[in-house]
Amino acid sequence: MSMSNLDIYMPILMLLLLGVLLVGITVVLISKVVRPHNPNPVKEQAYECGEDPVGSAWSLFNMRFYVTGLIFIIFDVESALMFPVVAVFKSMNEIGLGGLVLIELIIFITILVAGLAYCWRKGDLDWVKSYKMSEDSKEGTGIEND
Amino acid sequence: MTDTIVSYLAKFGPFKDLLEFLTESYGANGPTLFAFLIFLVGVIIIVTILSTIGGLGTYAERKISADMQLRMGPNRVGPYGILQFLADGVKMLMKEDIVPKDVDRLLFFIAPMLALTGVFGTLAVIPFSSGFTLTDLNVGVVYLIGISSLVGLAIFLGGYASNSKWSMLGGMRGASQIISYEIPIVLSILAVVLLSGGLSFGVITRAQGGWPHEWFIFHNPFTFIGFFVLFIGSLAETNRAPFDLPEAESELVSGYHTEFTGMRFAFFALAEYIEVFVVCGVTAALFLGGYQVPFNLGGDTIWGQLLQLGAFFSKTLALYYFVIVIRWTLPRLRVDQLMTMCWKYLIPIALFNLVGAGVWMWLFKGKSLFVLLFKSGTAAAGIH
């Protein structure tokens, strides 16, 4: 049986819709019928172990998460670029061109590793930057230590 | 051509008749209607079974942890307490739905939805057996990695929308952990794609065999290490201990779902337990031969299909058991240890594995370690 191109994506659409509907219907409709509803001001506070919450949680946040995200984007894009290369590797290997593909792959990975080594040397892979690292960068930029 | 459960079933008697009947009645729309009906039934079956497995996962978790700590575990509801998850479900359904005053209401509503949607989306390409794969997309692996990252988004949104400091910390940790560990996972999957020469789960599974020496885990030393990289990465990706920092209950109360009550919390928990099953199934399909049965017993007959399902589920559930045992054995990592583990150990190892697997394929023309040893053994025996 031949299937049209769109038919093979049908179950994905169904599963995604089912996920949305299951949560939507249960939370909005079914659970609403059986659950109690008596809010009060204390219940509506954010939970902070019994203390009154001070300020909003949407505040400035640790810079480390941003750096991690930045390094991730580079690696993720590059690993996405490797997918088509490794997918054809086996058939290219069978007609004797495996070495060529392999050399291209190794060049690509070498660049990737160079980037990783740079981040490592700069201390961006350490969650807590060591004191020596920050001293080095201060010397480089000419900022005096107070 | 992409294999689906529809094109598989259309080869057999009653389904063929149904297809012909629908084509006669509705003309060109017949095959699409037929596909719609089969997919609908398949989707409902898979979601029902996987939700039950997710529920039983919570039971198994409590029972195994009780076993390891010399306790009884749940034993009141049903025989051996096996219906505990249904009782928990009813209880959560009847809990008050508390929405704190300061939350972002839209995101607060969407977050559990995204978690469940992301997990359900991955079920479309899981190869349960050669026939019972909803749709075997030719980009299956890429699709799986893409759609499963919706769960990471859900965890971050859940933490952000709550406007609570515990949730925010948990959500931030979850986001950074999930994106970091995605890289070693992708790199070890790339090594498997390199060996099998295709991105669909069907191609990858068929490139392996029923016996352990035909599995990709024992194909060469690099894939053997790659299996463990993928497994550790999967533990982190699903927020399982020792990588459960986003919901670290002893430091962050409950992490990203601190403010979620009742059914919203239940859907987060359900999504987590189904996701553990999914990553175990993917690991089994990529490295442990998936649905392949020894002696080529798994054929197109109903018994062959049942044997294949048995092989897939036994491999997956063995990994599931292992995941639970790890949770109750190892202590939690610190955040800096977590990042060191990923960026300084797993990623360099995974890159080395990828190059190593490529060189192995090129040098030995794609032969596995077992074949090489066996061949050299027979050659040596022939000389003497």
HADDOCK unambig.tbl for C-alpha pairs under 7 A between the chains (distance, minus, plus):
assign (segid A and resid 1 and name CA) (segid B and resid 7 and name CA) 5.75 0.50 0.50
assign (segid A and resid 1 and name CA) (segid B and resid 10 and name CA) 6.62 0.50 0.50
assign (segid A and resid 7 and name CA) (segid B and resid 32 and name CA) 6.75 0.50 0.50
assign (segid A and resid 8 and name CA) (segid B and resid 4 and name CA) 6.92 0.50 0.50
assign (segid A and resid 8 and name CA) (segid B and resid 135 and name CA) 6.15 0.50 0.50
assign (segid A and resid 11 and name CA) (segid B and resid 39 and name CA) 5.79 0.50 0.50
assign (segid A and resid 11 and name CA) (segid B and resid 43 and name CA) 6.73 0.50 0.50
assign (segid A and resid 11 and name CA) (segid B and resid 124 and name CA) 6.44 0.50 0.50
assign (segid A and resid 11 and name CA) (segid B and resid 134 and name CA) 6.81 0.50 0.50
assign (segid A and resid 12 and name CA) (segid B and resid 121 and name CA) 6.00 0.50 0.50
assign (segid A and resid 12 and name CA) (segid B and resid 124 and name CA) 5.86 0.50 0.50
assign (segid A and resid 15 and name CA) (segid B and resid 43 and name CA) 6.71 0.50 0.50
assign (segid A and resid 15 and name CA) (segid B and resid 120 and name CA) 5.70 0.50 0.50
assign (segid A and resid 15 and name CA) (segid B and resid 121 and name CA) 5.71 0.50 0.50
assign (segid A and resid 16 and name CA) (segid B and resid 117 and name CA) 5.19 0.50 0.50
assign (segid A and resid 16 and name CA) (segid B and resid 120 and name CA) 6.50 0.50 0.50
assign (segid A and resid 16 and name CA) (segid B and resid 121 and name CA) 5.71 0.50 0.50
assign (segid A and resid 19 and name CA) (segid B and resid 113 and name CA) 6.60 0.50 0.50
assign (segid A and resid 19 and name CA) (segid B and resid 116 and name CA) 5.53 0.50 0.50
assign (segid A and resid 19 and name CA) (segid B and resid 117 and name CA) 4.42 0.50 0.50
assign (segid A and resid 19 and name CA) (segid B and resid 120 and name CA) 6.36 0.50 0.50
assign (segid A and resid 20 and name CA) (segid B and resid 113 and name CA) 5.52 0.50 0.50
assign (segid A and resid 20 and name CA) (segid B and resid 117 and name CA) 6.22 0.50 0.50
assign (segid A and resid 23 and name CA) (segid B and resid 113 and name CA) 5.69 0.50 0.50
assign (segid A and resid 27 and name CA) (segid B and resid 263 and name CA) 6.25 0.50 0.50
assign (segid A and resid 31 and name CA) (segid B and resid 93 and name CA) 5.45 0.50 0.50
assign (segid A and resid 31 and name CA) (segid B and resid 94 and name CA) 6.56 0.50 0.50
assign (segid A and resid 34 and name CA) (segid B and resid 94 and name CA) 5.65 0.50 0.50
assign (segid A and resid 35 and name CA) (segid B and resid 93 and name CA) 7.00 0.50 0.50
assign (segid A and resid 35 and name CA) (segid B and resid 94 and name CA) 4.47 0.50 0.50
assign (segid A and resid 35 and name CA) (segid B and resid 95 and name CA) 5.62 0.50 0.50
assign (segid A and resid 35 and name CA) (segid B and resid 96 and name CA) 5.43 0.50 0.50
assign (segid A and resid 36 and name CA) (segid B and resid 96 and name CA) 5.29 0.50 0.50
assign (segid A and resid 37 and name CA) (segid B and resid 96 and name CA) 6.01 0.50 0.50
assign (segid A and resid 44 and name CA) (segid B and resid 99 and name CA) 6.56 0.50 0.50
assign (segid A and resid 44 and name CA) (segid B and resid 100 and name CA) 4.09 0.50 0.50
assign (segid A and resid 44 and name CA) (segid B and resid 101 and name CA) 5.24 0.50 0.50
assign (segid A and resid 45 and name CA) (segid B and resid 100 and name CA) 5.51 0.50 0.50
assign (segid A and resid 45 and name CA) (segid B and resid 101 and name CA) 6.34 0.50 0.50
assign (segid A and resid 46 and name CA) (segid B and resid 100 and name CA) 6.05 0.50 0.50
assign (segid A and resid 46 and name CA) (segid B and resid 164 and name CA) 5.45 0.50 0.50
assign (segid A and resid 47 and name CA) (segid B and resid 164 and name CA) 6.77 0.50 0.50
assign (segid A and resid 56 and name CA) (segid B and resid 163 and name CA) 6.50 0.50 0.50
assign (segid A and resid 57 and name CA) (segid B and resid 163 and name CA) 5.04 0.50 0.50
assign (segid A and resid 57 and name CA) (segid B and resid 164 and name CA) 5.38 0.50 0.50
assign (segid A and resid 57 and name CA) (segid B and resid 165 and name CA) 5.07 0.50 0.50
assign (segid A and resid 57 and name CA) (segid B and resid 168 and name CA) 6.72 0.50 0.50
assign (segid A and resid 58 and name CA) (segid B and resid 163 and name CA) 6.48 0.50 0.50
assign (segid A and resid 65 and name CA) (segid B and resid 176 and name CA) 6.24 0.50 0.50
assign (segid A and resid 68 and name CA) (segid B and resid 176 and name CA) 6.70 0.50 0.50
assign (segid A and resid 69 and name CA) (segid B and resid 176 and name CA) 6.80 0.50 0.50
assign (segid A and resid 72 and name CA) (segid B and resid 179 and name CA) 6.61 0.50 0.50
assign (segid A and resid 72 and name CA) (segid B and resid 180 and name CA) 6.29 0.50 0.50
assign (segid A and resid 75 and name CA) (segid B and resid 183 and name CA) 6.95 0.50 0.50
assign (segid A and resid 76 and name CA) (segid B and resid 183 and name CA) 6.47 0.50 0.50
assign (segid A and resid 79 and name CA) (segid B and resid 187 and name CA) 6.96 0.50 0.50
assign (segid A and resid 83 and name CA) (segid B and resid 190 and name CA) 6.71 0.50 0.50
assign (segid A and resid 86 and name CA) (segid B and resid 190 and name CA) 6.75 0.50 0.50
assign (segid A and resid 86 and name CA) (segid B and resid 193 and name CA) 6.33 0.50 0.50
assign (segid A and resid 86 and name CA) (segid B and resid 194 and name CA) 4.87 0.50 0.50
assign (segid A and resid 87 and name CA) (segid B and resid 193 and name CA) 5.98 0.50 0.50
assign (segid A and resid 87 and name CA) (segid B and resid 194 and name CA) 6.09 0.50 0.50
assign (segid A and resid 87 and name CA) (segid B and resid 197 and name CA) 5.02 0.50 0.50
assign (segid A and resid 87 and name CA) (segid B and resid 198 and name CA) 5.31 0.50 0.50
assign (segid A and resid 87 and name CA) (segid B and resid 199 and name CA) 6.50 0.50 0.50
assign (segid A and resid 88 and name CA) (segid B and resid 197 and name CA) 6.11 0.50 0.50
assign (segid A and resid 89 and name CA) (segid B and resid 194 and name CA) 6.15 0.50 0.50
assign (segid A and resid 89 and name CA) (segid B and resid 197 and name CA) 6.48 0.50 0.50
assign (segid A and resid 90 and name CA) (segid B and resid 194 and name CA) 6.46 0.50 0.50
assign (segid A and resid 90 and name CA) (segid B and resid 195 and name CA) 6.72 0.50 0.50
assign (segid A and resid 90 and name CA) (segid B and resid 196 and name CA) 6.98 0.50 0.50
assign (segid A and resid 90 and name CA) (segid B and resid 197 and name CA) 4.91 0.50 0.50
assign (segid A and resid 91 and name CA) (segid B and resid 197 and name CA) 6.80 0.50 0.50
assign (segid A and resid 93 and name CA) (segid B and resid 362 and name CA) 6.63 0.50 0.50
assign (segid A and resid 98 and name CA) (segid B and resid 362 and name CA) 5.88 0.50 0.50
assign (segid A and resid 99 and name CA) (segid B and resid 362 and name CA) 6.42 0.50 0.50
assign (segid A and resid 102 and name CA) (segid B and resid 358 and name CA) 6.44 0.50 0.50
assign (segid A and resid 106 and name CA) (segid B and resid 355 and name CA) 6.71 0.50 0.50
assign (segid A and resid 125 and name CA) (segid B and resid 343 and name CA) 6.59 0.50 0.50
assign (segid A and resid 126 and name CA) (segid B and resid 336 and name CA) 7.00 0.50 0.50
assign (segid A and resid 126 and name CA) (segid B and resid 340 and name CA) 6.82 0.50 0.50
assign (segid A and resid 127 and name CA) (segid B and resid 336 and name CA) 4.91 0.50 0.50
assign (segid A and resid 127 and name CA) (segid B and resid 339 and name CA) 6.75 0.50 0.50
